[in-house]
Amino acid sequence: MAKRRLLYLIVYTLPFVLIFCTLLIGRYPIPLAKMPEILLHPFVAEKTAVPDVYTTIVWDIRMPRAILAALVGGALAVSGATFQGIFRNPLVNSGMLGVSSGAGFGAALAILLFNRFSPQVYVFALAFGGIAVFLSYLVGRIYNTTPTVMLILGGVVISSIFSAATSYLKYVADPTNQLPAITFWLMGSFASASRHDLVIGLPPMLIGITGMVLIRWRINVLSMGDREAQTLGINANFEKLLAIAFATLSTAGAVCVSGTIGWVGLIIPHVGRMLVGNDNKVLIPISTALGASFLIIVDNIARTITSGEIPIGILTSLVGGPFFIYLLKKTKGGNW
């Protein structure tokens, strides 16, 4: 029991430790001894002798980026854990119902109609992410029911349609300005992260994460199957729809500010299961913390490993692919 509590303490504390370390990491060094003054600078009446360049780098550049990476990582991971629980499928991820493809299409459309840094990019990405999931749900209701297989198939179909539509937008985009902007956005990045991104992305991600944490015990019941859930007095369709709504809101909020970042919603819940087991009451909050820590680490690698900045979606795929192979070997492909 003591080891389990220590594990929880480490996992839940790790994102905050990594955020603090992120404030020190970069091409412009920040002295550790100056960090307390820098962090207190906006809150004290008497301004200290801390150089303005330090406070600008920490508060305007690194802090928003670190917090945004933590929120996006947590949102994608907890959404993946929720979808895997309600669909009873270990291969499901946070974008399974088309939210990532829909958001990608929305962002590409906004870039085509407006420009890369316009507020419409966020609005279109968030809106089309929700529309994609709604269409997937309608496909799953073809037989007036919402069985797991039909929902997953609906997500595959809608994802394919939106991916094709995004490819067409890339085909007709201006190859000088619009096409590079669309391509770079689809690869995922926090390079332009700012307080504005936090203001836009924080509400949907926070609402979605909080909602999934609050109903995590019901996800345990849903993972037993619809018939068993109804036997226990749970309205399976309503609870499943509620969980999907929270997961969609969380994922769409993440994708609209970071672009498409793959593998987080697939591999992080499995890491959580290796640590704490299959109980969603514990797995969902653990996945949130692990996802936040993972994406902070990957983002730090993305911005420091080379003189340029590597799109974070590339690194998550490079990490996620080999890890998933290891996971298949460890579980022998069936013991999830």
Buried (B, 14 or more C-beta within 10 A) or exposed (E): EEEEEEEBEEBBEBBEEBBEBBBBBBEEEBEEEBBEBBBEBEEEEEEEEBEEEBBEBBBEBBBBBBBBBBBBBBBBBBBBBBBBBBBEBBEBBBBBBBBBBBBBBBBBBBBBEEEBEEEBBBBBBBBBBBBBBBBBBEBBBEEEEBEBEBBBBBBBBBBEBBBEBBEEBBEEBEEEEBBBBBEBBBBBBBBEBBEBBBEBBBEBBBBBBEBBBEBBEBBBBBBBEBEEBEEEEBEBBEBBBBBBBBBBBBBBBBBBBBBBBBBBBBBBBBBBBEBBEBBBEBBBBBBBBBBBBBBBBBBBBBBEEEEEBBBBBBBBBEBBEEBBEEBEEEBEEEEB
